[in-house]
Amino acid sequence: ICCALSAAGVVLVAFLYMGNPEDLGVEPLYSRREGECALAEADAPAEEAGDGCRDGVPYTCAIRTVRFWVLAVAYFVIGMASYGVMSTMALFAVDFGYPGLQGAVLVPLGAVCDRFGSRWALTICCAAAIVASLLLCVGSLPAAAVFIASACSGAAYNSTIVPVSVSVREAFGARDYSKKLGFCAGCATVGISAGPTVTSMFFDLTGSYHIALIAFAVLCALSAAVFHIVARPRAC
């Protein structure tokens, strides 16, 4: 039912979609150079408009690179792992004897992105998801540890989208930014939607969440390494 509703929503948006922000003369969401780009392009000759300000790899070129697809897969993984844990926190809490517990913690990762870059912010998200997964693998936990696992799972999920949006710009520049962001953020969203299904599948097959939690922890560690290597800012 959820897949059918989502597919219907995609079709509806496709009919309503008017074009990319750059094609319509509108700055894409999260672009940090709105004012200076608009002024530079307004003052520059028509044949030069955008050359100096719209730096970066064009979308048609970026999507052909291994780097772009590795990033997209990493976005999918962190979305799946973070929400796969958070979506089942209430069930874990009941198993540990603390019903009604759910993780929902916001972390100000915007400051981390500005100061240290998106790869460190994404590492924090991955680390939080790993801590939550490994804690929940323990057979019995005190209340304080359950609350820590809940907080980490909530922080990992709620803070993922901020560094994802920034890392696309850092890795591939501002040119065609909305197209590249839309693709990569879409991968993260697909991962988020797949998280609970994957977690439940492991439970149905093995009778335990243990394997899913270990798999999420390993995938998050690999994703953190990928973000450090691939999401590093590159001069274009």
C-alpha positions in Angstrom: 0.0 0.0 0.0 2.8 2.4 0.9 4.6 1.6 -2.3 1.5 2.2 -4.4 0.8 5.6 -2.7 4.5 6.6 -3.1 4.4 5.7 -6.8 1.2 7.7 -7.3 2.8 10.6 -5.6 5.8 10.4 -7.9 3.6 10.4 -11.0 1.6 13.4 -9.6 4.8 15.3 -9.0 6.1 14.4 -12.4 3.0 16.1 -14.0 3.3 19.1 -11.8 7.1 19.5 -12.1 7.9 22.6 -14.1 11.7 22.3 -14.5 14.9 22.5 -12.7 15.6 25.6 -10.5 18.6 26.6 -12.7 16.5 26.4 -15.9 13.8 28.7 -14.3 16.3 31.2 -13.0 15.7 30.2 -9.3 18.4 29.2 -6.9 18.3 25.6 -5.7 17.6 24.7 -2.1 20.7 24.9 0.2 22.8 26.7 -2.4 25.1 29.0 -0.5 26.1 31.4 -3.3 22.6 32.8 -4.2 23.3 36.5 -4.0 26.8 36.6 -5.5 25.8 34.2 -8.3 22.8 36.2 -9.3 24.9 39.5 -9.3 27.8 37.9 -11.2 25.6 36.4 -13.9 23.6 39.6 -14.2 26.7 41.7 -14.9 28.5 39.1 -17.0 28.2 38.9 -20.8 25.7 36.4 -22.0 28.3 34.0 -23.4 30.2 34.1 -20.0 27.3 34.1 -17.6 27.6 31.3 -15.1 31.1 30.1 -16.1 32.9 31.5 -13.0 30.1 31.1 -10.5 28.4 27.9 -11.5 31.6 25.9 -10.9 31.5 22.1 -10.5 30.8 19.0 -12.5 27.7 19.0 -14.7 25.0 16.5 -13.8 25.4 14.6 -17.1 29.1 14.1 -16.4 28.8 13.4 -12.6 26.3 10.6 -13.1 28.7 8.8 -15.3 31.4 8.6 -12.6 32.0 5.8 -10.1 32.4 8.4 -7.4 28.8 9.6 -7.9 27.3 6.2 -7.6 29.4 5.2 -4.6 28.1 8.3 -2.8 24.6 7.5 -3.8 24.9 3.9 -2.4 26.4 5.4 0.8 23.4 7.7 1.1 21.1 4.7 0.7 23.0 2.7 3.3 23.0 5.4 6.0 19.3 6.1 5.4 18.4 2.4 5.7 20.6 1.8 8.7 19.7 4.9 10.7 15.9 4.5 10.2 16.1 0.7 10.3 17.2 1.0 14.0 15.1 4.0 15.0 11.9 2.5 13.5 12.2 -0.5 15.8 13.3 1.3 18.9 9.9 1.0 20.5 10.0 -2.8 20.1 13.5 -3.0 21.6 12.3 -0.9 24.5 9.4 -3.2 25.1 11.8 -6.2 25.0 14.1 -4.5 27.6 11.1 -3.7 29.8 10.7 0.0 29.0 7.5 0.4 26.9 6.7 3.6 25.0 10.3 4.7 24.4 11.3 6.2 21.0 14.4 8.0 19.8 14.0 11.5 18.4 17.1 13.7 19.0 18.3 16.6 16.8 22.0 17.3 16.5 23.2 20.8 15.2 25.3 19.3 12.4 25.1 22.4 10.3 27.8 23.9 12.4 29.9 20.8 12.0 29.5 20.9 8.2 30.5 24.6 8.1 33.5 24.1 10.3 34.9 20.7 9.4 33.0 19.6 6.2 30.1 17.2 5.6 32.2 14.0 5.8 32.8 14.6 9.5 29.1 15.3 10.1 28.2 12.1 8.3 30.7 10.3 10.4 28.9 11.5 13.5 25.6 10.1 12.1 27.3 6.8 11.2 28.9 6.6 14.7 25.6 7.3 16.4 23.9 4.5 14.4 26.8 2.1 15.2 26.5 2.9 19.0 22.8 2.3 18.9 23.1 -1.0 16.9 25.8 -2.5 19.1 24.1 -1.5 22.4 20.9 -3.2 21.2 22.8 -6.4 20.4 23.3 -6.9 24.2 20.9 -9.3 25.7 20.0 -7.1 28.7 20.4 -3.4 29.2 19.8 -1.0 32.1 17.5 1.9 31.5 20.3 4.4 31.0 21.8 2.3 28.2 18.4 1.9 26.5 17.9 5.7 26.6 21.4 6.2 25.1 20.6 3.8 22.3 17.3 5.5 21.7 19.0 8.9 21.6 21.7 7.7 19.2 19.3 6.1 16.8 17.2 9.3 16.8 20.2 11.5 16.3 21.5 9.4 13.4 18.2 9.4 11.6 17.1 13.0 12.1 20.5 14.5 11.3 21.4 12.5 8.2 19.7 14.8 5.6 21.7 17.9 6.5 25.2 16.6 5.7 23.9 14.7 2.7 22.7 17.9 1.1 26.0 19.7 1.8 28.3 16.8 0.7 26.8 16.8 -2.8 27.8 20.4 -3.2 31.3 19.8 -1.7 31.9 16.8 -3.9 30.6 18.0 -7.2 30.2 21.7 -7.0 27.2 24.1 -7.5 26.6 23.4 -11.2 23.3 21.5 -11.7 23.2 21.2 -7.9 19.5 20.6 -7.7 19.7 17.6 -10.1 22.6 16.0 -8.2 21.0 16.7 -4.8 17.6 15.3 -6.0 19.2 12.0 -7.1 21.4 11.5 -4.0 18.7 12.7 -1.5 16.3 10.3 -3.3 18.7 7.4 -2.6 18.7 8.3 1.0 14.9 8.5 1.1 14.7 5.1 -0.6 17.1 3.7 2.1 14.9 5.2 4.8 11.8 3.5 3.4 13.7 0.2 3.1 15.1 0.3 6.6 12.1 -1.1 8.6 11.4 -3.7 5.9 15.0 -5.0 5.9 15.0 -5.1 9.8 11.7 -7.0 9.8 12.9 -9.4 7.1 15.9 -10.4 9.2 13.7 -11.0 12.2 11.3 -13.1 10.2 14.1 -15.2 8.8 16.2 -15.6 12.0 13.8 -14.9 14.9 16.1 -12.1 16.1 17.2 -8.6 15.2 20.8 -9.4 16.1 22.1 -10.1 12.5 20.3 -6.9 11.2 21.9 -4.8 13.9 25.4 -6.2 13.2 24.9 -5.7 9.5 23.8 -2.1 10.1 26.8 -1.4 12.2 29.2 -2.8 9.6 27.5 -0.9 6.8 27.6 2.3 8.7 31.3 1.9 9.3 31.9 1.3 5.6 29.7 4.3 4.8 31.8 6.5 7.1 34.9 5.4 5.3 33.3 6.0 1.9 32.2 9.5 2.9 35.7 10.4 4.1 37.3 9.2 0.8 34.7 10.1 -1.8 32.9 13.1 -0.3 36.1 15.1 0.1 35.8 18.5 -1.5 37.3 18.5 -5.0 38.3 21.5 -7.1 36.5 21.4 -10.4 
